[in-house]
Every structure is written in C-alpha cells, then in structure tokens.
Amino acid sequence: MRIFITGRPSIPAEIRKRFAKRAKSVSPGTSKDHIIEYLHVRLNEDETPDAMDKSLEANIVEKILKNMSAM
C-alpha cells in the first residue's frame, strides 16, 4: 500500500493525470467509513490475494485506524 499526503491544491490534478484510475483520493474531511472502504479496495487489489486472509486484512485496517487517530 502506498499513501501520499499533500496540502498543495495543484498536486491532485497532476496525480490524476499521471496515474489515471490507479490513484485514489481521500480528502482530509473524509469519514472513518470512507477510510475503511479505501483500505479494503486497496487491500483487495493485492497481486497475491492468497497471501492475506480476512483476519489479516481486518488486523491491518484496525492498526491503520488506530494510528490514524493520532494524526
């Protein structure tokens, strides 16, 4: 998973131009549910889906959400 965070208004347009549908955008005001949805989408795009079961996926999401609350 790659996460890129920026505050410059010109960057999102450049990212969409260069990466088309591979780039996902989440605004700072996004709800916790949107973050969870984004994480599940990205985790399901894993090139080796057999390497992760639902328990590991849930653990990853839980840890990210826990650490995210401090941001």
N, CA, C and O of each residue as an XYZ file, in Angstrom:
284
protein
N       0.843     -1.152      0.000
C       0.000      0.000      0.000
C       0.899      1.228      0.000
O       1.902      1.280      0.711
N       0.533      2.194     -0.791
C       1.260      3.466     -0.823
C       0.299      4.577     -0.444
O      -0.838      4.618     -0.916
N       0.754      5.458      0.395
C      -0.075      6.593      0.792
C       0.733      7.862      0.552
O       1.887      7.965      0.965
N       0.120      8.813     -0.111
C       0.759     10.086     -0.407
C      -0.150     11.181      0.125
O      -1.333     11.232     -0.209
N       0.398     12.048      0.945
C      -0.392     13.111      1.547
C       0.219     14.449      1.152
O       1.434     14.635      1.219
N      -0.634     15.372      0.743
C      -0.146     16.692      0.377
C      -1.190     17.749      0.710
O      -2.376     17.448      0.848
N      -0.743     18.962      0.835
C      -1.657     20.057      1.090
C      -1.724     21.044     -0.067
O      -2.451     22.035     -0.002
N      -0.976     20.776     -1.112
C      -0.958     21.694     -2.249
C      -2.134     21.397     -3.186
O      -2.346     20.243     -3.559
N      -2.893     22.416     -3.566
C      -4.067     22.185     -4.413
C      -3.727     21.703     -5.826
O      -4.576     21.090     -6.474
N      -2.530     21.957     -6.317
C      -2.193     21.558     -7.692
C      -1.799     20.089     -7.803
O      -1.841     19.534     -8.901
N      -1.426     19.455     -6.725
C      -0.923     18.088     -6.760
C      -1.987     17.051     -7.161
O      -1.683     16.201     -7.997
N      -3.203     17.068     -6.623
C      -4.186     16.042     -7.006
C      -4.450     15.966     -8.511
O      -4.607     14.871     -9.050
N      -4.500     17.099     -9.189
C      -4.722     17.089    -10.639
C      -3.558     16.416    -11.358
O      -3.764     15.664    -12.310
N      -2.353     16.682    -10.908
C      -1.162     16.072    -11.509
C      -1.144     14.562    -11.262
O      -0.772     13.793    -12.150
N      -1.533     14.146    -10.095
C      -1.589     12.713     -9.782
C      -2.610     12.020    -10.668
O      -2.323     10.964    -11.233
N      -3.808     12.605    -10.799
C      -4.849     12.010    -11.670
C      -4.353     11.926    -13.107
O      -4.615     10.939    -13.794
N      -3.640     12.949    -13.569
C      -3.129     12.973    -14.940
C      -2.122     11.844    -15.167
O      -2.168     11.172    -16.197
N      -1.238     11.638    -14.237
C      -0.164     10.655    -14.405
C      -0.578      9.223    -14.097
O      -0.070      8.286    -14.713
N      -1.497      9.043    -13.146
C      -1.814      7.696    -12.696
C      -3.232      7.238    -13.023
O      -3.597      6.104    -12.711
N      -4.019      8.076    -13.631
C      -5.383      7.758    -14.063
C      -6.158      7.034    -12.971
O      -6.296      7.556    -11.865
N      -6.662      5.846    -13.262
C      -7.529      5.145    -12.321
C      -6.779      4.442    -11.195
O      -7.408      3.933    -10.267
N      -5.467      4.402    -11.255
C      -4.712      3.739    -10.194
C      -4.617      4.598     -8.938
O      -4.305      4.082     -7.864
N      -4.876      5.870     -9.051
C      -4.768      6.767     -7.895
C      -6.129      6.930     -7.240
O      -7.136      7.149     -7.914
N      -6.147      6.822     -5.938
C      -7.362      7.037     -5.151
C      -7.143      8.278     -4.303
O      -6.042      8.504     -3.801
N      -8.167      9.068     -4.144
C      -8.044     10.300     -3.381
C      -9.007     10.291     -2.205
O     -10.177      9.931     -2.342
N      -8.502     10.689     -1.059
C      -9.326     10.805      0.135
C      -9.049     12.174      0.724
O      -7.907     12.493      1.058
N     -10.075     12.973      0.851
C      -9.891     14.330      1.374
C      -9.750     14.298      2.895
O     -10.171     13.333      3.534
N      -9.165     15.340      3.478
C      -8.959     15.359      4.930
C     -10.245     15.253      5.733
O     -10.228     14.769      6.864
N     -11.344     15.691      5.173
C     -12.605     15.630      5.887
C     -13.336     14.310      5.719
O     -14.501     14.196      6.100
N     -12.684     13.335      5.168
C     -13.304     12.056      4.906
C     -13.651     11.348      6.206
O     -12.909     11.410      7.187
N     -14.791     10.676      6.190
C     -15.214      9.962      7.387
C     -14.421      8.676      7.560
O     -13.770      8.198      6.631
N     -14.487      8.134      8.753
C     -13.805      6.875      9.061
C     -14.283      5.762      8.126
O     -13.489      4.919      7.709
N     -15.575      5.759      7.796
C     -16.118      4.743      6.883
C     -15.478      4.831      5.509
O     -15.229      3.802      4.881
N     -15.207      6.042      5.028
C     -14.567      6.207      3.724
C     -13.133      5.683      3.754
O     -12.662      5.073      2.793
N     -12.456      5.925      4.854
C     -11.081      5.421      5.006
C     -11.094      3.897      4.989
O     -10.264      3.277      4.324
N     -12.025      3.292      5.711
C     -12.131      1.824      5.750
C     -12.421      1.284      4.357
O     -11.815      0.302      3.931
N     -13.339      1.918      3.653
C     -13.667      1.491      2.286
C     -12.433      1.580      1.385
O     -12.150      0.660      0.617
N     -11.710      2.679      1.485
C     -10.494      2.862      0.693
C      -9.470      1.764      0.996
O      -8.879      1.192      0.080
N      -9.266      1.477      2.259
C      -8.304      0.442      2.635
C      -8.704     -0.924      2.092
O      -7.857     -1.665      1.593
N      -9.994     -1.263      2.185
C     -10.454     -2.554      1.656
C     -10.265     -2.643      0.143
O      -9.868     -3.689     -0.370
N     -10.542     -1.569     -0.561
C     -10.339     -1.550     -2.017
C      -8.874     -1.794     -2.337
O      -8.544     -2.626     -3.182
N      -8.001     -1.066     -1.660
C      -6.564     -1.217     -1.932
C      -6.049     -2.596     -1.547
O      -5.250     -3.181     -2.278
N      -6.491     -3.120     -0.417
C      -6.045     -4.448      0.003
C      -6.539     -5.532     -0.948
O      -5.852     -6.531     -1.160
N      -7.710     -5.343     -1.514
C      -8.249     -6.325     -2.467
C      -7.554     -6.259     -3.822
O      -7.719     -7.158     -4.647
N      -6.780     -5.205     -4.058
C      -6.010     -5.089     -5.300
C      -4.645     -5.771     -5.194
O      -3.841     -5.701     -6.123
N      -4.387     -6.418     -4.085
C      -3.108     -7.101     -3.852
C      -2.827     -8.100     -4.967
O      -3.715     -8.839     -5.391
N      -1.586     -8.113     -5.436
C      -1.193     -9.005     -6.531
C      -1.112    -10.462     -6.093
O      -1.132    -11.357     -6.939
N      -1.021    -10.717     -4.809
C      -1.006    -12.087     -4.293
C      -2.127    -12.243     -3.267
O      -1.874    -12.246     -2.063
N      -3.359    -12.371     -3.742
C      -4.512    -12.400     -2.838
C      -4.504    -13.566     -1.850
O      -5.104    -13.466     -0.780
N      -3.835    -14.666     -2.190
C      -3.799    -15.810     -1.282
C      -2.899    -15.568     -0.075
O      -2.931    -16.340      0.883
N      -2.104    -14.516     -0.109
C      -1.182    -14.224      0.987
C      -1.890    -13.592      2.181
O      -1.302    -13.488      3.257
N      -3.144    -13.168      2.008
C      -3.849    -12.485      3.081
C      -5.247    -13.062      3.260
O      -6.007    -13.186      2.300
N      -5.577    -13.412      4.500
C      -6.940    -13.851      4.788
C      -7.711    -12.680      5.399
O      -7.148    -11.608      5.622
N      -8.974    -12.885      5.663
C      -9.832    -11.806      6.191
C      -9.357    -11.330      7.566
O      -9.497    -10.154      7.900
N      -8.801    -12.235      8.352
C      -8.309    -11.873      9.675
C      -7.133    -10.898      9.566
O      -7.087     -9.898     10.282
N      -6.197    -11.185      8.683
C      -5.044    -10.296      8.480
C      -5.510     -8.952      7.928
O      -5.028     -7.903      8.356
N      -6.442     -8.980      6.983
C      -6.973     -7.732      6.416
C      -7.603     -6.880      7.513
O      -7.364     -5.674      7.580
N      -8.407     -7.507      8.374
C      -9.045     -6.779      9.475
C      -8.004     -6.208     10.435
O      -8.162     -5.095     10.937
N      -6.943     -6.969     10.688
C      -5.879     -6.518     11.568
C      -5.166     -5.296     10.985
O      -4.867     -4.347     11.709
N      -4.898     -5.320      9.694
C      -4.239     -4.192      9.021
C      -5.098     -2.936      9.117
O      -4.607     -1.862      9.464
N      -6.385     -3.083      8.806
C      -7.299     -1.937      8.859
C      -7.378     -1.393     10.279
O      -7.338     -0.181     10.486
N      -7.488     -2.283     11.252
C      -7.577     -1.872     12.659
C      -6.338     -1.085     13.086
O      -6.458     -0.042     13.730
N      -5.152     -1.577     12.731
C      -3.906     -0.906     13.120
C      -3.788      0.466     12.459
O      -3.367      1.432     13.096
N      -4.160      0.549     11.182
C      -4.084      1.839     10.481
C      -5.042      2.833     11.110
O      -4.678      3.988     11.333
N      -6.268      2.397     11.400
C      -7.255      3.299     12.002
C      -6.806      3.750     13.394
O      -7.001      4.905     13.772
N      -6.212      2.843     14.142
C      -5.731      3.188     15.490
C      -4.631      4.235     15.403
O      -4.641      5.208     16.157
N      -3.681      4.044     14.490
C      -2.578      5.001     14.350
C      -3.016      6.300     13.679
O      -2.435      7.359     13.918
N      -4.033      6.210     12.849
C      -4.539      7.370     12.142
C      -5.178      8.372     13.105
O      -5.125      9.579     12.866
N      -5.772      7.888     14.177
C      -6.471      8.775     15.102
C      -5.550      9.781     15.749
O      -6.008     10.807     16.250
N      -4.265      9.507     15.747
C      -3.304     10.442     16.332
C      -2.917     11.549     15.354
O      -2.251     12.506     15.748
N      -3.320     11.440     14.095
C      -2.953     12.446     13.094
C      -3.850     13.661     13.193
O      -3.688     14.611     12.427
